[in-house]
Amino acid sequence: MSYFFLLKENDINSLDWNKLNFTAPEYSFDVVNQNIKSKYNSFLTIDLLFNIKASGIQTEFDELSLHNTKFEAIDKLDTIKTQEIDFILEHYKYPLSKKKKVAQAKLDVASNIVSFENIGYKLFSEKIAIYTGKTNGIMGRPRYNTIRHLLQPNLALITMRTQ
């Protein structure tokens, strides 16, 4: 029976309701088959399989670190390296509130090895990232400890931390 039919032909008083027993830590909104749950819990967890767990990179200021082409990225890097902070803010029409971020980016690209990396930006969208791997530089959270494996021709397993 479809849910639409069930809802169309009934109201809140005519439906059979089951009382759910909420138990920590799941607090499931459905009846849980305990036989299946115990079998499920007997398998290895993702935490045991992988010793590195982190969310993906967080650029914090996409306009500074992400670009559509490598040429754009090289041009932006050159500007960051050679121009004063106030010029960069005015030239790219960045708000004054980004002054600290631009200063951090300048220091980062001057002090560290820079690479240009293809990254999945949004679904079906790739960007070229100016990447140093250093936190709070041109990227907010580059997650080098995790991403270093993906800078090589490797695969990644992406899972949800919770269900």
C-alpha positions in Angstrom: 0.0 0.0 0.0 1.4 3.4 -0.9 1.8 6.1 1.7 -0.2 8.5 -0.4 -3.2 6.1 -0.5 -2.8 5.5 3.2 -2.8 9.2 4.0 -5.7 9.9 1.7 -7.9 7.2 3.1 -7.1 7.8 6.8 -6.6 10.4 9.4 -4.6 10.6 12.6 -7.2 8.7 14.6 -7.8 5.9 12.2 -4.1 4.8 11.8 -2.5 2.2 13.9 0.4 3.7 15.9 3.4 1.9 17.4 5.0 3.2 20.5 8.7 3.6 20.0 11.2 3.0 22.7 14.0 5.5 22.3 17.4 4.3 23.4 20.7 6.0 23.3 22.7 6.6 21.2 20.6 6.1 18.1 17.1 7.4 19.2 15.7 5.8 16.1 12.3 6.9 14.8 11.5 3.5 13.5 11.2 0.0 15.0 14.7 -1.6 15.0 15.1 -5.3 14.5 17.5 -6.2 17.3 18.7 -9.4 15.5 19.9 -7.3 12.5 21.2 -4.6 14.8 23.5 -7.0 16.7 24.8 -8.4 13.4 25.4 -4.9 12.1 27.2 -3.9 15.3 29.5 -7.0 15.0 31.2 -5.6 11.8 34.3 -3.5 11.7 33.7 0.2 12.1 35.2 2.8 9.7 37.2 4.2 12.7 39.1 0.9 12.9 39.8 0.8 9.2 41.1 4.3 8.7 43.4 6.2 11.1 42.8 9.6 9.4 39.4 11.2 9.8 38.7 14.7 8.7 36.2 16.8 6.7 37.3 18.1 3.4 39.2 21.2 2.7 37.7 24.5 3.8 38.9 27.4 1.6 37.2 30.1 3.7 37.7 32.7 0.8 37.1 31.0 -2.5 37.8 34.1 -4.6 41.4 34.1 -3.3 42.3 30.4 -3.6 40.0 28.8 -6.3 40.0 29.5 -10.0 38.4 28.3 -13.2 41.7 28.0 -15.1 45.4 27.5 -14.2 46.1 30.8 -16.0 43.8 32.7 -13.6 45.4 30.9 -10.6 48.9 31.8 -11.7 47.9 35.4 -12.3 46.2 35.7 -8.9 49.3 34.1 -7.2 51.6 36.6 -9.0 49.4 39.5 -7.8 49.4 38.2 -4.2 53.2 37.7 -4.2 54.1 41.1 -5.8 51.5 43.6 -4.7 50.6 45.3 -1.4 47.6 44.2 0.6 45.6 47.4 -0.1 46.2 47.1 -3.8 44.9 43.5 -3.8 41.8 44.5 -1.9 41.0 47.3 -4.3 42.0 45.5 -7.5 39.8 42.5 -6.8 37.1 44.5 -5.1 37.5 42.5 -1.9 35.8 44.1 1.2 38.1 45.6 3.9 37.0 42.8 6.2 39.2 40.4 4.1 42.4 42.4 4.8 43.6 39.9 7.5 42.9 36.9 5.2 44.8 38.5 2.3 47.7 39.2 4.7 47.7 35.6 5.8 47.6 34.5 2.1 50.6 36.7 1.2 52.7 35.3 4.1 51.7 31.7 3.2 52.6 31.9 -0.5 55.8 33.7 0.3 56.9 31.2 3.0 55.8 27.8 1.5 55.9 25.8 -1.6 52.9 26.5 -3.8 51.2 24.0 -6.1 48.1 24.2 -8.4 45.7 21.4 -7.7 42.5 20.3 -9.4 39.8 19.9 -6.8 36.1 18.9 -6.9 34.4 22.2 -6.0 30.8 21.4 -6.2 28.9 18.6 -7.9 30.2 18.2 -11.5 32.4 21.3 -11.0 36.2 21.4 -10.8 38.4 24.3 -9.8 42.1 25.0 -9.7 43.3 25.6 -6.2 46.4 27.6 -5.1 47.6 25.1 -2.5 50.3 25.2 0.1 48.9 22.8 2.6 49.3 25.2 5.5 46.4 26.0 7.8 45.1 29.7 7.9 47.1 30.7 4.8 45.7 31.0 1.4 43.2 28.3 2.4 41.6 28.2 5.8 41.7 24.5 6.4 43.6 22.7 3.6 43.7 19.4 5.5 47.1 18.4 4.2 47.3 15.3 6.4 44.3 13.9 4.5 44.6 15.6 1.1 48.3 14.7 0.6 47.1 11.2 -0.3 44.8 12.6 -2.9 47.4 14.8 -4.5 48.8 11.5 -5.9 46.8 9.2 -8.2 44.9 7.5 -5.3 41.2 6.9 -4.5 39.3 8.1 -1.5 36.4 6.5 0.4 34.0 9.1 1.5 31.6 8.1 4.3 29.2 9.8 6.6 30.4 10.1 10.2 26.9 9.3 11.5 23.8 7.9 10.0 
